[in-house]
Amino acid sequence: MHKQPGKDTLRGIIDRLAEAYGAQDWWPAEDRFEIIVGAILTQRVSWTNVEQAMLRLREAGCLSVLTMLATPRDVLSELIRPALFHNVKADRLLAFCRFVERRHGPLLGVDALLELPAADLREALLGVAGIGPETADAIVLYAAGKATFVVDAYARRILTRLGWIEQATPDEVVRDRAMADLSRNAPLLGEAHALLVEHGKRRCLKRNPRCPECVLAPSCAFLLSSNRAEVR
Ligand code: SF4
């Protein structure tokens, strides 16, 4: 049965994705600093690349603010080479570590930083070179465990196709609306992001989405307009 496109709540969309894909339990990492490092390394690459870089950082004992700051930039860059754009990302990791060291000290700096209220933390992170809204929100959500919504390419693509947002809806509006719809509940928002990524990779592909296998098909504006175009 078809529903009216765009009328679903995000909660309803996420519930259906959860039924299809199960619990995602993100973020895969051993501690909060690792989550932050992963969030920076995953910019513009797949998680498989990040995993290789994280393994090399772990083996080199380079997964703390203190040890990362003590590692020469070219050595750090070589360690994270599997994550691609490794020179830029080494600079971004070091910029973050210097920021933490300056603000809170290198030892307990990350814990102190993540204690900030979500809005202050987000604003502080956005002041660090190389940390944009998507990375900042991933850190707020998964490292600090605080409510925010990650507006990435997967979320925009799926929610636009469903008719839940318009192509031109600004990211900040998407974020506010999603947070309200998911009751500003951090664990739920964490699952929502993970499930949208999963759906974007498995069904709602950029080209040739696999609509016949999609649990969201009954209320998808994109599918409805494609079907109408075929009938004409
Ligand atoms: S029906 Fe197709 S376009 Fe719509 S959400 Fe599902 S996979 Fe994406």
py3Dmol code that shows the C-alpha trace and the ligand (Angstrom):
import py3Dmol

protein = """\
ATOM      1  CA  MET A   1       0.000   0.000   0.000  1.00  0.00           C
ATOM      2  CA  HIS A   2       1.325   3.472  -0.905  1.00  0.00           C
ATOM      3  CA  LYS A   3       1.505   6.267   1.653  1.00  0.00           C
ATOM      4  CA  GLN A   4       1.732   9.937   0.885  1.00  0.00           C
ATOM      5  CA  PRO A   5       5.411  10.749   0.246  1.00  0.00           C
ATOM      6  CA  GLY A   6       7.110  13.042   2.751  1.00  0.00           C
ATOM      7  CA  LYS A   7       4.472  12.423   5.436  1.00  0.00           C
ATOM      8  CA  ASP A   8       6.445   9.824   7.398  1.00  0.00           C
ATOM      9  CA  THR A   9       8.171  10.911  10.577  1.00  0.00           C
ATOM     10  CA  LEU A  10      11.900  10.319  10.669  1.00  0.00           C
ATOM     11  CA  ARG A  11      11.194   8.050  13.630  1.00  0.00           C
ATOM     12  CA  GLY A  12       8.964   5.918  11.389  1.00  0.00           C
ATOM     13  CA  ILE A  13      11.633   5.809   8.673  1.00  0.00           C
ATOM     14  CA  ILE A  14      14.339   4.809  11.149  1.00  0.00           C
ATOM     15  CA  ASP A  15      12.129   2.138  12.727  1.00  0.00           C
ATOM     16  CA  ARG A  16      11.616   0.530   9.325  1.00  0.00           C
ATOM     17  CA  LEU A  17      15.323   0.644   8.558  1.00  0.00           C
ATOM     18  CA  ALA A  18      16.049  -0.903  11.972  1.00  0.00           C
ATOM     19  CA  GLU A  19      13.654  -3.759  11.177  1.00  0.00           C
ATOM     20  CA  ALA A  20      15.435  -4.301   7.849  1.00  0.00           C
ATOM     21  CA  TYR A  21      19.052  -4.029   8.968  1.00  0.00           C
ATOM     22  CA  GLY A  22      19.029  -4.616  12.749  1.00  0.00           C
ATOM     23  CA  ALA A  23      20.971  -2.714  15.410  1.00  0.00           C
ATOM     24  CA  GLN A  24      24.112  -1.009  14.101  1.00  0.00           C
ATOM     25  CA  ASP A  25      25.788  -0.214  17.458  1.00  0.00           C
ATOM     26  CA  TRP A  26      28.185   2.421  16.155  1.00  0.00           C
ATOM     27  CA  TRP A  27      30.913   3.672  16.553  1.00  0.00           C
ATOM     28  CA  PRO A  28      33.498   0.865  16.184  1.00  0.00           C
ATOM     29  CA  ALA A  29      36.403   2.065  18.383  1.00  0.00           C
ATOM     30  CA  GLU A  30      38.165   1.250  21.647  1.00  0.00           C
ATOM     31  CA  ASP A  31      37.923   4.686  23.252  1.00  0.00           C
ATOM     32  CA  ARG A  32      36.729   8.232  22.688  1.00  0.00           C
ATOM     33  CA  PHE A  33      39.973   9.518  21.219  1.00  0.00           C
ATOM     34  CA  GLU A  34      39.845   6.691  18.677  1.00  0.00           C
ATOM     35  CA  ILE A  35      36.335   7.779  17.692  1.00  0.00           C
ATOM     36  CA  ILE A  36      37.611  11.297  17.046  1.00  0.00           C
ATOM     37  CA  VAL A  37      40.585  10.032  15.042  1.00  0.00           C
ATOM     38  CA  GLY A  38      38.252   7.776  13.026  1.00  0.00           C
ATOM     39  CA  ALA A  39      35.850  10.665  12.378  1.00  0.00           C
ATOM     40  CA  ILE A  40      38.704  12.722  10.917  1.00  0.00           C
ATOM     41  CA  LEU A  41      40.222   9.853   8.947  1.00  0.00           C
ATOM     42  CA  THR A  42      36.919   8.807   7.386  1.00  0.00           C
ATOM     43  CA  GLN A  43      36.525  12.120   5.570  1.00  0.00           C
ATOM     44  CA  ARG A  44      36.115  11.263   1.847  1.00  0.00           C
ATOM     45  CA  VAL A  45      37.064   7.563   2.197  1.00  0.00           C
ATOM     46  CA  SER A  46      35.423   4.278   3.108  1.00  0.00           C
ATOM     47  CA  TRP A  47      35.661   2.782   6.571  1.00  0.00           C
ATOM     48  CA  THR A  48      37.819  -0.084   5.259  1.00  0.00           C
ATOM     49  CA  ASN A  49      40.589   2.424   4.549  1.00  0.00           C
ATOM     50  CA  VAL A  50      40.183   3.916   8.011  1.00  0.00           C
ATOM     51  CA  GLU A  51      40.447   0.511   9.694  1.00  0.00           C
ATOM     52  CA  GLN A  52      43.853  -0.104   8.122  1.00  0.00           C
ATOM     53  CA  ALA A  53      45.120   3.300   9.215  1.00  0.00           C
ATOM     54  CA  MET A  54      43.767   2.807  12.746  1.00  0.00           C
ATOM     55  CA  LEU A  55      45.517  -0.551  13.000  1.00  0.00           C
ATOM     56  CA  ARG A  56      48.831   1.049  12.037  1.00  0.00           C
ATOM     57  CA  LEU A  57      48.309   3.865  14.558  1.00  0.00           C
ATOM     58  CA  ARG A  58      47.494   1.317  17.269  1.00  0.00           C
ATOM     59  CA  GLU A  59      50.555  -0.807  16.497  1.00  0.00           C
ATOM     60  CA  ALA A  60      52.715   2.331  16.620  1.00  0.00           C
ATOM     61  CA  GLY A  61      51.222   3.290  20.020  1.00  0.00           C
ATOM     62  CA  CYS A  62      50.039   6.543  18.499  1.00  0.00           C
ATOM     63  CA  LEU A  63      46.456   6.696  19.708  1.00  0.00           C
ATOM     64  CA  SER A  64      46.542   9.409  22.359  1.00  0.00           C
ATOM     65  CA  VAL A  65      46.921  13.187  22.218  1.00  0.00           C
ATOM     66  CA  LEU A  66      50.296  12.902  23.938  1.00  0.00           C
ATOM     67  CA  THR A  67      51.794  10.265  21.644  1.00  0.00           C
ATOM     68  CA  MET A  68      50.326  11.797  18.512  1.00  0.00           C
ATOM     69  CA  LEU A  69      51.850  15.177  19.344  1.00  0.00           C
ATOM     70  CA  ALA A  70      55.189  13.469  19.951  1.00  0.00           C
ATOM     71  CA  THR A  71      55.089  11.836  16.505  1.00  0.00           C
ATOM     72  CA  PRO A  72      56.772  13.764  13.678  1.00  0.00           C
ATOM     73  CA  ARG A  73      54.280  14.903  11.068  1.00  0.00           C
ATOM     74  CA  ASP A  74      55.843  12.878   8.241  1.00  0.00           C
ATOM     75  CA  VAL A  75      55.815   9.703  10.397  1.00  0.00           C
ATOM     76  CA  LEU A  76      52.162  10.267  11.318  1.00  0.00           C
ATOM     77  CA  SER A  77      51.317  10.906   7.685  1.00  0.00           C
ATOM     78  CA  GLU A  78      52.959   7.635   6.644  1.00  0.00           C
ATOM     79  CA  LEU A  79      51.116   5.709   9.372  1.00  0.00           C
ATOM     80  CA  ILE A  80      47.734   6.917   8.120  1.00  0.00           C
ATOM     81  CA  ARG A  81      48.548   6.522   4.423  1.00  0.00           C
ATOM     82  CA  PRO A  82      45.796   3.835   3.936  1.00  0.00           C
ATOM     83  CA  ALA A  83      43.183   6.481   4.847  1.00  0.00           C
ATOM     84  CA  LEU A  84      44.196   8.499   1.733  1.00  0.00           C
ATOM     85  CA  PHE A  85      44.766  12.278   1.640  1.00  0.00           C
ATOM     86  CA  HIS A  86      47.231  11.359   4.373  1.00  0.00           C
ATOM     87  CA  ASN A  87      49.201  14.618   4.464  1.00  0.00           C
ATOM     88  CA  VAL A  88      46.070  16.715   4.879  1.00  0.00           C
ATOM     89  CA  LYS A  89      44.651  14.324   7.451  1.00  0.00           C
ATOM     90  CA  ALA A  90      47.922  14.262   9.440  1.00  0.00           C
ATOM     91  CA  ASP A  91      47.695  18.066   9.635  1.00  0.00           C
ATOM     92  CA  ARG A  92      44.076  17.802  10.775  1.00  0.00           C
ATOM     93  CA  LEU A  93      44.868  15.257  13.478  1.00  0.00           C
ATOM     94  CA  LEU A  94      47.747  17.378  14.739  1.00  0.00           C
ATOM     95  CA  ALA A  95      45.599  20.518  14.643  1.00  0.00           C
ATOM     96  CA  PHE A  96      43.008  18.759  16.792  1.00  0.00           C
ATOM     97  CA  CYS A  97      45.650  17.483  19.260  1.00  0.00           C
ATOM     98  CA  ARG A  98      47.228  20.949  19.571  1.00  0.00           C
ATOM     99  CA  PHE A  99      43.783  22.425  20.143  1.00  0.00           C
ATOM    100  CA  VAL A 100      43.089  19.947  22.966  1.00  0.00           C
ATOM    101  CA  GLU A 101      46.535  20.483  24.482  1.00  0.00           C
ATOM    102  CA  ARG A 102      46.122  24.272  24.449  1.00  0.00           C
ATOM    103  CA  ARG A 103      42.622  24.210  25.838  1.00  0.00           C
ATOM    104  CA  HIS A 104      42.681  21.422  28.421  1.00  0.00           C
ATOM    105  CA  GLY A 105      46.172  19.886  28.535  1.00  0.00           C
ATOM    106  CA  PRO A 106      47.289  16.712  26.748  1.00  0.00           C
ATOM    107  CA  LEU A 107      46.500  14.083  29.380  1.00  0.00           C
ATOM    108  CA  LEU A 108      42.817  14.482  30.245  1.00  0.00           C
ATOM    109  CA  GLY A 109      42.158  16.974  27.484  1.00  0.00           C
ATOM    110  CA  VAL A 110      39.821  14.876  25.380  1.00  0.00           C
ATOM    111  CA  ASP A 111      37.670  13.907  28.371  1.00  0.00           C
ATOM    112  CA  ALA A 112      37.450  17.550  29.505  1.00  0.00           C
ATOM    113  CA  LEU A 113      36.568  18.704  26.004  1.00  0.00           C
ATOM    114  CA  LEU A 114      33.828  16.104  25.586  1.00  0.00           C
ATOM    115  CA  GLU A 115      32.248  17.204  28.883  1.00  0.00           C
ATOM    116  CA  LEU A 116      31.215  20.509  27.294  1.00  0.00           C
ATOM    117  CA  PRO A 117      27.510  20.961  26.532  1.00  0.00           C
ATOM    118  CA  ALA A 118      26.715  19.724  23.017  1.00  0.00           C
ATOM    119  CA  ALA A 119      26.301  23.179  21.433  1.00  0.00           C
ATOM    120  CA  ASP A 120      29.552  24.500  22.971  1.00  0.00           C
ATOM    121  CA  LEU A 121      31.428  21.370  21.997  1.00  0.00           C
ATOM    122  CA  ARG A 122      30.170  21.591  18.415  1.00  0.00           C
ATOM    123  CA  GLU A 123      31.144  25.234  18.177  1.00  0.00           C
ATOM    124  CA  ALA A 124      34.599  24.542  19.624  1.00  0.00           C
ATOM    125  CA  LEU A 125      35.182  21.675  17.180  1.00  0.00           C
ATOM    126  CA  LEU A 126      34.122  23.812  14.226  1.00  0.00           C
ATOM    127  CA  GLY A 127      36.939  26.189  15.162  1.00  0.00           C
ATOM    128  CA  VAL A 128      39.569  23.490  14.541  1.00  0.00           C
ATOM    129  CA  ALA A 129      41.141  23.461  11.075  1.00  0.00           C
ATOM    130  CA  GLY A 130      39.746  20.632   8.967  1.00  0.00           C
ATOM    131  CA  ILE A 131      36.729  19.849  11.170  1.00  0.00           C
ATOM    132  CA  GLY A 132      33.502  20.702   9.360  1.00  0.00           C
ATOM    133  CA  PRO A 133      29.900  20.187  10.480  1.00  0.00           C
ATOM    134  CA  GLU A 134      29.732  16.504   9.476  1.00  0.00           C
ATOM    135  CA  THR A 135      32.887  15.568  11.417  1.00  0.00           C
ATOM    136  CA  ALA A 136      31.949  17.789  14.373  1.00  0.00           C
ATOM    137  CA  ASP A 137      28.510  16.190  14.607  1.00  0.00           C
ATOM    138  CA  ALA A 138      29.981  12.677  14.405  1.00  0.00           C
ATOM    139  CA  ILE A 139      32.299  13.553  17.315  1.00  0.00           C
ATOM    140  CA  VAL A 140      29.504  15.155  19.382  1.00  0.00           C
ATOM    141  CA  LEU A 141      27.220  12.179  18.761  1.00  0.00           C
ATOM    142  CA  TYR A 142      29.559   9.205  19.083  1.00  0.00           C
ATOM    143  CA  ALA A 143      32.555  10.401  21.134  1.00  0.00           C
ATOM    144  CA  ALA A 144      30.619  12.633  23.554  1.00  0.00           C
ATOM    145  CA  GLY A 145      27.349  10.667  23.367  1.00  0.00           C
ATOM    146  CA  LYS A 146      25.372  13.908  23.008  1.00  0.00           C
ATOM    147  CA  ALA A 147      22.392  14.658  20.822  1.00  0.00           C
ATOM    148  CA  THR A 148      22.950  15.923  17.302  1.00  0.00           C
ATOM    149  CA  PHE A 149      22.175  14.684  13.805  1.00  0.00           C
ATOM    150  CA  VAL A 150      24.857  14.032  11.206  1.00  0.00           C
ATOM    151  CA  VAL A 151      23.800  15.563   7.889  1.00  0.00           C
ATOM    152  CA  ASP A 152      25.921  13.698   5.364  1.00  0.00           C
ATOM    153  CA  ALA A 153      25.494  12.773   1.702  1.00  0.00           C
ATOM    154  CA  TYR A 154      23.610   9.561   2.579  1.00  0.00           C
ATOM    155  CA  ALA A 155      21.096  11.347   4.809  1.00  0.00           C
ATOM    156  CA  ARG A 156      20.529  14.107   2.253  1.00  0.00           C
ATOM    157  CA  ARG A 157      20.073  11.651  -0.626  1.00  0.00           C
ATOM    158  CA  ILE A 158      17.659   9.319   1.174  1.00  0.00           C
ATOM    159  CA  LEU A 159      15.611  12.004   2.907  1.00  0.00           C
ATOM    160  CA  THR A 160      15.321  14.051  -0.299  1.00  0.00           C
ATOM    161  CA  ARG A 161      14.194  11.032  -2.298  1.00  0.00           C
ATOM    162  CA  LEU A 162      11.620  10.186   0.343  1.00  0.00           C
ATOM    163  CA  GLY A 163      10.285  13.737   0.144  1.00  0.00           C
ATOM    164  CA  TRP A 164      11.111  14.333   3.821  1.00  0.00           C
ATOM    165  CA  ILE A 165      13.265  17.344   2.867  1.00  0.00           C
ATOM    166  CA  GLU A 166      13.727  19.432  -0.273  1.00  0.00           C
ATOM    167  CA  GLN A 167      16.936  19.483  -2.293  1.00  0.00           C
ATOM    168  CA  ALA A 168      17.489  23.071  -1.142  1.00  0.00           C
ATOM    169  CA  THR A 169      16.740  22.531   2.558  1.00  0.00           C
ATOM    170  CA  PRO A 170      19.787  23.879   4.450  1.00  0.00           C
ATOM    171  CA  ASP A 171      21.808  21.398   6.506  1.00  0.00           C
ATOM    172  CA  GLU A 172      21.073  23.250   9.751  1.00  0.00           C
ATOM    173  CA  VAL A 173      17.318  22.964   9.109  1.00  0.00           C
ATOM    174  CA  VAL A 174      17.664  19.234   8.362  1.00  0.00           C
ATOM    175  CA  ARG A 175      19.636  18.792  11.572  1.00  0.00           C
ATOM    176  CA  ASP A 176      17.137  20.664  13.756  1.00  0.00           C
ATOM    177  CA  ARG A 177      14.171  18.866  12.241  1.00  0.00           C
ATOM    178  CA  ALA A 178      15.773  15.448  12.607  1.00  0.00           C
ATOM    179  CA  MET A 179      16.720  16.119  16.225  1.00  0.00           C
ATOM    180  CA  ALA A 180      13.174  17.211  17.049  1.00  0.00           C
ATOM    181  CA  ASP A 181      11.688  14.172  15.291  1.00  0.00           C
ATOM    182  CA  LEU A 182      14.022  11.836  17.183  1.00  0.00           C
ATOM    183  CA  SER A 183      13.316  13.512  20.549  1.00  0.00           C
ATOM    184  CA  ARG A 184      16.928  14.733  20.895  1.00  0.00           C
ATOM    185  CA  ASN A 185      17.712  11.189  22.029  1.00  0.00           C
ATOM    186  CA  ALA A 186      21.448  10.600  21.476  1.00  0.00           C
ATOM    187  CA  PRO A 187      21.408   6.762  21.195  1.00  0.00           C
ATOM    188  CA  LEU A 188      18.483   6.976  18.755  1.00  0.00           C
ATOM    189  CA  LEU A 189      20.228   9.690  16.717  1.00  0.00           C
ATOM    190  CA  GLY A 190      23.356   7.508  16.650  1.00  0.00           C
ATOM    191  CA  GLU A 191      21.381   4.562  15.317  1.00  0.00           C
ATOM    192  CA  ALA A 192      19.614   6.826  12.816  1.00  0.00           C
ATOM    193  CA  HIS A 193      22.874   7.986  11.241  1.00  0.00           C
ATOM    194  CA  ALA A 194      24.278   4.452  11.134  1.00  0.00           C
ATOM    195  CA  LEU A 195      21.078   3.057   9.579  1.00  0.00           C
ATOM    196  CA  LEU A 196      20.932   5.795   6.934  1.00  0.00           C
ATOM    197  CA  VAL A 197      24.542   5.044   5.976  1.00  0.00           C
ATOM    198  CA  GLU A 198      23.713   1.329   5.769  1.00  0.00           C
ATOM    199  CA  HIS A 199      20.651   2.017   3.637  1.00  0.00           C
ATOM    200  CA  GLY A 200      22.603   4.379   1.379  1.00  0.00           C
ATOM    201  CA  LYS A 201      25.225   1.707   0.782  1.00  0.00           C
ATOM    202  CA  ARG A 202      22.892  -1.267   0.356  1.00  0.00           C
ATOM    203  CA  ARG A 203      19.718   0.034  -1.292  1.00  0.00           C
ATOM    204  CA  CYS A 204      19.472   3.764  -1.881  1.00  0.00           C
ATOM    205  CA  LEU A 205      22.546   3.935  -4.108  1.00  0.00           C
ATOM    206  CA  LYS A 206      23.537   7.175  -5.809  1.00  0.00           C
ATOM    207  CA  ARG A 207      22.921   5.662  -9.237  1.00  0.00           C
ATOM    208  CA  ASN A 208      20.359   2.931  -9.845  1.00  0.00           C
ATOM    209  CA  PRO A 209      18.852   2.635  -6.347  1.00  0.00           C
ATOM    210  CA  ARG A 210      17.494  -0.835  -5.586  1.00  0.00           C
ATOM    211  CA  CYS A 211      13.917   0.308  -5.009  1.00  0.00           C
ATOM    212  CA  PRO A 212      12.155  -3.068  -5.468  1.00  0.00           C
ATOM    213  CA  GLU A 213      14.052  -4.347  -2.382  1.00  0.00           C
ATOM    214  CA  CYS A 214      13.506  -1.217  -0.274  1.00  0.00           C
ATOM    215  CA  VAL A 215      11.403  -1.160   2.909  1.00  0.00           C
ATOM    216  CA  LEU A 216      10.786   2.566   2.397  1.00  0.00           C
ATOM    217  CA  ALA A 217       9.356   2.121  -1.113  1.00  0.00           C
ATOM    218  CA  PRO A 218       5.650   2.535  -0.137  1.00  0.00           C
ATOM    219  CA  SER A 219       6.187   6.182   0.813  1.00  0.00           C
ATOM    220  CA  CYS A 220       9.056   7.213  -1.468  1.00  0.00           C
ATOM    221  CA  ALA A 221       8.482  10.311  -3.628  1.00  0.00           C
ATOM    222  CA  PHE A 222      11.378   9.423  -5.934  1.00  0.00           C
ATOM    223  CA  LEU A 223       9.971   5.972  -6.674  1.00  0.00           C
ATOM    224  CA  LEU A 224       6.457   7.315  -7.122  1.00  0.00           C
ATOM    225  CA  SER A 225       7.613   9.929  -9.643  1.00  0.00           C
ATOM    226  CA  SER A 226       9.729   7.307 -11.501  1.00  0.00           C
ATOM    227  CA  ASN A 227       6.688   5.019 -11.743  1.00  0.00           C
ATOM    228  CA  ARG A 228       4.532   7.885 -13.005  1.00  0.00           C
ATOM    229  CA  ALA A 229       7.143   8.745 -15.638  1.00  0.00           C
ATOM    230  CA  GLU A 230       7.140   5.115 -16.831  1.00  0.00           C
ATOM    231  CA  VAL A 231       3.347   5.053 -17.158  1.00  0.00           C
ATOM    232  CA  ARG A 232       3.272   8.238 -19.265  1.00  0.00           C
TER     233      ARG A 232
END
"""
ligand_1 = """\
8
SF4
S 12.462 3.405 -2.766
Fe 14.403 3.657 -3.870
S 14.851 5.846 -3.894
Fe 13.250 5.479 -2.341
S 14.405 5.257 -0.413
Fe 14.099 3.218 -1.264
S 15.948 2.796 -2.487
Fe 15.884 5.030 -2.080
"""
view = py3Dmol.view(width=600, height=400)
view.addModel(protein, "pdb")
view.setStyle({"model": 0}, {"cartoon": {"style": "trace"}})
view.addModel(ligand_1, "xyz")
view.setStyle({"model": 1}, {"stick": {}})
view.zoomTo()
view.show()
